[in-house]
């Protein structure tokens, strides 16, 4: 999992990426390809 300041660029890398807020943190998740996981905050 990558920890980034901006997740906007990571979201654009794959069609299945979703930006999700959980417990005050922002995550990028991808069910089809889990290597795109990322966290912010």
Secondary structure, 3 states (H helix, E strand, C coil): CEECCCCHHHHCCCCCCEEEEECCEEEEECCCCHHHCEEEC
